[in-house]
Amino acid sequence: MPAARREVGLARGPRVVFLGERAAVHGGGETSLTDLVRGIATAGFEPLVLIPGAGPIAAICRSAGIDWERFPLPRLRRPIAVAATVFRLVRLIRRTAAAVIHTAGPRAALIGGLAARWTGTPHVFHVRSSRAERWPGDRLILALTDRVLAVSHAAARRSHALAASPKVRVVPTGIPPIDFLDRIAARVVLGIPPEVPVCGVVGRVEADKGAGTVLAAWPAVRAAWPGAHLVFLGAVHPAIAARHDVQAEAVLFPGDHPGGARYLKAFDCLVHAARHEALPRVLIEAAFAGIPVVATRVGGVPEILPDGTCARLVEPDDPRALAAAVLALAGHPAERLMMTDNARQRATRMFDLETMIRRVRSTYEELLRDHTPTPRAMEARSR
């Protein structure tokens, strides 16, 4: 028996098998997955989480009393390994009497979809990216899926196949209540001077997240806003600043802090300069924290924070426009207050965790009500 919380037998409610591609919390997608699993566990379903191995997600499952098993997924370019993994998943579906398979990511969708079709089990695919996958591709995934849950309209339109499919439902990510630290406490933890103005960047420091654009914009911000500091909340080496014309004392790297959303109130402004996003969780968290935002107009960002009313949005890879937007917010406190009030109201209305759980649960119930297994599938499930 692979590593698991306990021996998995018949579920107390309909069993939902979540098939994931990562064991660690790589970003907002994994955090949202754990929120969803915990919510489904209180909504009349019995989740079983399949992940590549022990790690942060397994620890979250253990603490919540949720079953998990080690289930690594091979690369799709290894067809024999893929076939063996599909057969292993088929056996697990039969053993646990799974009622629904819920996947995220192309490998999970292909392997989970093939096993679901083999056993006659409804398959839900969760789209958390606004960029279409090259392989196996949305058209193939749709053929192996009964419902697609897209976190945003941008994600639902990421390919012609998804945009045209009646299987797609838009279910925005819901955020649980966050225990924000106040401004002073958050700055103490992050090592930020108490009185300086601060722009924060939260998340992985990489090209697609726009770290280079923010650093390229920073000298102009610093020149017009004396004393302003830039803080990268995430795992990054200070040497990144050396590749740009940035004063070392104006850029801080407090490192990676688990539960980074708790520290958002340390910032006077959140800067999010990504090149593509389906529905960036940190912007929803910033809305709940009451922090003004400057972000790029990509993917689902305008669905969270419409330009001009809830945030200032600029085009990606444009340091000059980014700097101008930051300085415009810095110089207009009434506009900042208006935007943060609007953003908080919008987030409360649109990105509530209970609403997301209710809509996912309704999807499961719809599938279980309408789904009639074939005789071959019923025989396979009974073995």
C-alpha positions in Angstrom: 0.0 0.0 0.0 1.5 3.4 -0.9 2.0 6.0 1.7 -1.4 7.2 2.9 -3.2 8.6 5.9 -5.1 5.4 6.4 -6.4 2.4 4.4 -8.9 3.7 1.9 -12.1 1.7 1.7 -15.6 2.6 0.8 -16.4 6.3 1.2 -18.9 7.7 3.7 -20.3 9.8 0.8 -19.7 9.8 -3.0 -16.0 9.4 -3.5 -14.2 12.1 -5.5 -10.7 11.3 -6.6 -8.5 14.4 -7.1 -5.6 13.6 -9.4 -2.8 16.2 -9.2 0.6 16.7 -10.8 2.5 18.2 -7.9 3.2 17.3 -4.3 4.3 20.8 -3.3 2.5 24.1 -3.3 4.0 25.6 -6.4 1.6 28.5 -6.7 -2.0 29.6 -6.3 -3.3 26.6 -8.2 -2.2 24.1 -5.5 -3.4 26.3 -2.7 -6.8 26.6 -4.4 -6.8 22.8 -4.8 -6.4 22.2 -1.1 -9.1 24.8 -0.3 -11.4 22.9 -2.7 -10.6 19.5 -1.3 -11.3 20.7 2.3 -14.5 22.3 1.2 -15.8 19.3 -0.7 -15.1 17.1 2.4 -17.7 19.2 4.3 -20.2 19.2 1.4 -21.3 15.6 1.5 -18.5 14.1 -0.6 -15.4 12.0 0.4 -12.2 13.2 -1.3 -9.2 11.1 -2.1 -6.1 13.1 -3.2 -3.6 11.4 -5.5 -0.3 13.2 -5.7 3.3 12.3 -6.7 4.5 11.9 -3.1 4.7 13.2 0.4 5.1 17.0 0.8 3.1 20.1 1.7 -0.1 19.0 0.1 0.0 15.6 1.8 0.6 17.4 5.1 -2.4 19.6 4.5 -4.5 16.5 3.8 -3.3 14.8 7.0 -4.2 17.8 9.1 -7.7 18.0 7.6 -8.3 14.2 8.0 -8.4 13.8 4.2 -7.3 10.6 2.5 -4.3 10.8 0.1 -2.1 8.3 -1.7 1.2 8.5 -3.6 0.4 8.4 -7.3 3.2 9.7 -9.6 2.4 10.6 -13.2 4.8 9.8 -16.0 5.7 12.1 -18.8 3.3 11.8 -21.8 6.1 11.0 -24.1 6.5 7.6 -22.3 3.5 5.7 -23.7 4.1 2.4 -21.9 4.5 4.1 -18.6 1.3 6.1 -19.3 -0.6 2.9 -20.1 0.6 1.3 -16.9 -0.5 4.3 -14.9 -3.9 4.3 -16.5 -4.4 0.6 -15.6 -3.3 1.4 -12.0 -5.8 4.2 -11.8 -8.5 2.0 -13.1 -7.8 -0.5 -10.3 -7.9 2.3 -7.8 -11.3 3.6 -9.1 -12.7 0.1 -8.7 -11.2 -0.4 -5.2 -12.5 2.9 -3.8 -15.8 2.9 -5.8 -15.0 6.4 -7.0 -18.0 8.4 -8.2 -16.1 11.3 -9.9 -12.5 11.9 -11.1 -11.4 15.5 -10.8 -8.1 16.5 -12.6 -6.0 19.5 -13.2 -3.1 19.7 -15.7 -2.7 18.0 -19.0 -1.0 14.8 -17.8 -3.6 14.3 -15.1 -6.4 15.1 -17.5 -5.2 12.5 -20.1 -4.5 9.7 -17.6 -7.5 10.5 -15.5 -9.7 10.8 -18.5 -8.7 7.5 -20.0 -9.3 5.7 -16.7 -12.6 7.5 -16.3 -13.8 6.4 -19.8 -12.6 2.8 -19.1 -14.6 2.6 -15.9 -17.6 4.8 -16.9 -16.8 7.3 -14.2 -17.6 11.0 -14.7 -14.5 13.2 -15.3 -14.2 16.9 -14.3 -11.2 18.8 -15.6 -10.2 22.0 -13.9 -8.6 24.7 -16.1 -6.3 27.0 -14.1 -4.3 28.4 -17.0 -5.1 30.9 -19.7 -2.5 29.4 -22.1 -3.6 26.4 -24.2 -1.5 23.3 -23.8 0.3 22.0 -26.9 -0.1 18.4 -25.9 -2.4 16.6 -25.3 -4.4 19.6 -26.3 -7.8 20.9 -25.2 -9.6 19.1 -28.0 -8.3 15.7 -26.9 -8.9 16.5 -23.2 -12.5 17.5 -24.0 -13.1 14.1 -25.6 -12.2 12.5 -22.3 -14.0 14.9 -20.0 -17.7 15.3 -19.0 -17.3 18.8 -17.5 -14.6 21.5 -17.6 -14.4 24.0 -14.8 -12.5 27.2 -15.8 -11.4 29.6 -13.1 -12.1 32.6 -15.4 -13.6 33.5 -18.7 -10.0 34.0 -20.0 -9.2 30.4 -19.1 -12.5 29.2 -20.7 -11.5 31.0 -24.0 -7.9 29.9 -24.0 -8.5 27.7 -27.1 -11.2 27.5 -29.8 -12.1 24.0 -28.6 -12.9 25.2 -25.0 -14.6 28.4 -26.2 -17.0 26.3 -28.4 -17.7 23.5 -25.9 -21.0 23.2 -24.0 -19.1 21.2 -21.3 -17.3 24.3 -20.0 -18.5 26.1 -16.8 -16.8 29.2 -15.4 -16.3 28.8 -11.6 -14.1 31.6 -10.2 -11.6 30.7 -7.4 -13.0 31.3 -3.9 -10.7 32.5 -1.1 -11.2 31.5 2.6 -10.9 34.2 5.3 -7.3 35.3 5.7 -5.8 36.2 9.1 -3.9 39.3 7.9 -1.2 40.7 10.1 -1.5 44.4 10.5 0.9 46.8 8.8 3.4 47.0 11.7 3.5 43.3 12.5 3.9 42.3 8.9 6.8 44.7 8.4 8.5 43.4 11.5 8.4 39.8 10.2 9.6 40.8 6.8 12.3 43.2 8.0 10.8 46.3 6.4 11.4 49.7 7.9 8.2 50.9 9.6 7.8 54.3 7.8 9.1 53.9 4.3 6.7 53.6 1.3 6.7 50.1 -0.1 5.7 48.4 -3.3 5.4 44.7 -3.0 5.8 41.8 -5.5 4.4 38.5 -4.3 5.1 35.1 -5.9 7.7 33.3 -8.0 10.4 35.5 -9.4 10.6 34.5 -13.1 10.3 36.1 -16.5 6.6 35.2 -17.0 5.7 36.8 -13.7 7.3 40.0 -14.8 10.2 40.4 -12.3 12.4 42.0 -14.9 9.7 44.5 -15.9 9.2 45.6 -12.3 13.0 46.0 -11.7 13.4 47.9 -15.0 10.6 50.3 -13.9 11.9 50.8 -10.4 14.6 53.5 -11.1 11.9 55.8 -12.5 9.7 55.1 -9.5 12.5 55.7 -7.1 13.5 58.9 -8.7 10.0 60.4 -8.4 9.1 58.8 -5.1 12.1 59.3 -2.8 12.5 56.7 -0.1 10.3 54.2 -1.8 11.3 50.5 -1.4 10.6 47.5 -3.6 10.0 44.2 -1.8 10.0 40.8 -3.4 8.1 38.3 -1.2 9.3 35.0 -2.6 12.3 32.9 -3.1 14.9 35.0 -5.0 18.5 35.9 -4.8 19.5 39.6 -4.4 21.8 39.2 -7.4 18.8 39.7 -9.7 18.9 43.4 -8.8 22.5 43.7 -10.1 21.2 43.1 -13.7 19.2 46.4 -13.5 19.9 50.0 -12.6 18.5 49.6 -9.1 19.9 51.0 -5.8 20.6 48.0 -3.6 19.1 49.7 -0.5 15.8 50.3 -2.3 15.2 46.6 -3.0 14.5 44.1 -0.3 14.4 40.3 -0.5 12.9 38.9 2.7 12.6 35.4 1.1 9.9 32.9 0.8 7.3 33.0 3.6 4.6 30.4 3.7 1.1 31.9 3.8 2.4 35.0 2.1 -1.0 36.6 1.8 -0.9 37.3 5.6 1.8 39.9 5.0 0.1 41.9 2.3 -0.8 44.8 4.6 3.0 45.5 4.8 2.7 47.1 1.3 1.4 50.4 0.2 0.9 49.0 -3.3 1.0 45.5 -4.9 2.7 45.3 -8.3 1.8 42.3 -10.5 3.5 42.4 -13.9 2.8 38.9 -15.2 2.8 38.1 -18.9 -0.2 35.7 -18.6 -2.6 34.8 -15.9 -5.8 32.8 -15.7 -7.0 34.2 -12.3 -4.1 35.3 -10.1 -5.0 34.4 -6.5 -2.7 37.1 -5.0 -4.8 39.9 -6.6 -8.0 38.5 -4.9 -6.1 38.4 -1.7 -4.9 42.0 -2.2 -8.5 43.0 -2.7 -9.5 41.5 0.6 -6.5 43.1 2.3 -7.4 46.5 1.0 -4.1 47.0 -0.8 -4.1 49.1 -4.1 -2.9 47.2 -7.1 -1.0 48.0 -10.3 -1.1 45.0 -12.7 -0.8 43.9 -16.3 -3.9 43.6 -18.4 -3.6 39.9 -19.2 -5.8 36.9 -19.0 -8.3 37.0 -16.1 -6.7 40.0 -14.3 -9.5 42.4 -15.5 -12.1 40.0 -14.3 -10.8 40.4 -10.8 -9.9 44.1 -10.9 -11.4 46.2 -13.7 -9.1 49.0 -14.9 -9.8 52.4 -13.4 -12.4 51.3 -10.8 -10.5 48.6 -8.9 -6.9 48.9 -10.0 -4.6 50.5 -12.6 -3.8 48.0 -15.4 -1.0 48.4 -18.0 0.2 46.3 -20.9 2.8 43.6 -20.1 6.6 44.2 -20.7 6.2 48.0 -20.5 8.4 49.3 -17.6 7.6 52.9 -18.5 3.8 52.4 -18.3 4.2 50.4 -15.1 6.3 53.1 -13.4 3.8 55.8 -14.4 0.9 53.7 -13.0 2.6 53.2 -9.7 3.4 56.9 -9.4 -0.1 57.9 -10.3 -1.5 55.8 -7.5 1.1 57.1 -5.1 0.0 60.7 -5.8 -3.7 60.2 -5.5 -4.8 58.9 -2.0 -8.5 59.4 -2.8 -8.2 57.3 -5.9 -6.4 54.5 -3.9 -9.2 54.5 -1.3 -11.9 54.4 -4.0 -10.2 51.5 -5.8 -9.6 49.4 -2.7 -13.2 49.9 -1.5 -14.5 48.8 -4.9 -12.1 45.9 -5.1 -13.0 44.6 -1.6 -16.7 44.7 -2.5 -16.2 42.9 -5.8 -14.0 40.2 -4.2 -16.6 39.6 -1.5 -19.3 39.2 -4.1 -17.4 37.2 -6.7 -14.6 35.2 -4.9 -16.3 33.6 -1.9 -15.1 30.1 -1.0 -18.5 28.8 -0.1 -19.9 29.9 -3.4 -17.1 28.1 -5.3 -17.7 24.9 -3.3 -21.4 25.1 -3.9 -20.9 25.4 -7.6 -18.4 22.5 -7.8 -20.7 20.4 -5.7 -23.6 21.2 -8.1 -21.4 20.0 -11.0 -20.8 16.7 -9.3 -24.5 16.2 -8.5 -25.5 17.1 -12.0 -23.1 14.5 -13.4 -24.1 11.8 -11.0 -27.8 12.5 -11.7 -27.4 12.4 -15.5 -24.6 9.9 -15.9 -25.6 6.4 -16.9 -22.7 3.9 -17.0 -22.5 1.5 -19.9 -23.0 -2.2 -19.2 -19.3 -2.7 -19.7 -18.5 0.1 -17.3 -20.9 -1.3 -14.7 -19.2 -4.7 -14.9 -15.8 -3.1 -14.6 -16.8 -1.1 -11.5 -18.2 -4.2 -9.9 -15.1 -6.3 -10.2 
